[in-house]
Amino acid sequence: MIMSANSRPEKELPIISKPANQALDLAGYYKLEQFTEVTEAELLKLHGMGPKGIRMLKAALQERGLSFAKKS
């Protein structure tokens, strides 16, 4: 099934790297608020996501007063 550009949610994530952005896209992450429900460790399991991407997402979250979920 082919998705049109209009059927996808608008992304508000920082541009990290092509592999990291693709990994987040495939996992369904489009809004920063979604990362408050996931830990850094969980994101690092995504193929293409690395420490640099985590740092960039963390900075973007902090700008909005948000943070990753805490380890349980």
C-alpha positions as CSV (number, residue, x, y, z in Angstrom):
1,M,0.0,0.0,0.0
2,I,1.4,3.4,-0.9
3,M,0.9,6.3,1.5
4,S,0.4,9.8,0.2
5,A,2.2,12.6,1.8
6,N,-1.1,13.9,3.1
7,S,-1.9,10.7,5.0
8,R,1.1,10.9,7.2
9,P,1.3,12.9,10.4
10,E,3.3,16.1,10.3
11,K,6.8,15.5,11.8
12,E,8.2,17.8,14.4
13,L,11.4,15.9,15.1
14,P,14.9,17.4,14.6
15,I,16.8,16.2,11.5
16,I,19.4,13.8,12.9
17,S,20.8,11.6,10.2
18,K,19.1,9.8,7.4
19,P,19.3,6.3,9.1
20,A,18.1,7.6,12.4
21,N,15.3,9.6,10.9
22,Q,14.2,6.5,8.8
23,A,14.3,4.4,12.0
24,L,12.1,6.8,13.9
25,D,9.8,7.1,10.9
26,L,9.4,3.3,10.5
27,A,8.8,2.9,14.3
28,G,6.0,5.5,14.1
29,Y,7.7,8.4,16.0
30,Y,6.5,11.8,14.6
31,K,6.1,14.0,17.6
32,L,8.5,14.8,20.5
33,E,5.9,14.1,23.1
34,Q,6.0,10.4,22.0
35,F,9.5,10.1,23.4
36,T,8.3,10.7,27.0
37,E,6.9,7.2,26.9
38,V,10.1,5.5,25.7
39,T,13.6,5.1,27.3
40,E,16.9,5.9,25.6
41,A,17.8,2.2,25.8
42,E,14.6,1.3,23.9
43,L,15.4,3.8,21.1
44,L,19.0,2.6,20.8
45,K,17.6,-0.8,19.8
46,L,16.2,0.7,16.6
47,H,18.4,0.0,13.6
48,G,20.0,3.3,12.6
49,M,19.6,5.1,15.9
50,G,22.8,5.8,17.8
51,P,24.1,8.0,20.6
52,K,24.3,11.1,18.5
53,G,20.6,10.8,17.6
54,I,19.7,10.3,21.3
55,R,21.7,13.4,22.3
56,M,19.9,15.5,19.6
57,L,16.5,14.2,20.6
58,K,17.3,14.8,24.3
59,A,18.3,18.4,23.5
60,A,15.0,18.9,21.6
61,L,13.0,17.4,24.4
62,Q,14.8,19.6,27.0
63,E,13.9,22.7,25.0
64,R,10.3,21.9,25.6
65,G,10.7,20.9,29.2
66,L,10.3,17.2,28.4
67,S,12.5,14.1,28.9
68,F,12.7,10.4,27.9
69,A,10.8,7.9,30.1
70,K,12.8,6.7,33.1
71,K,14.0,3.1,33.3
72,S,11.5,1.0,35.2
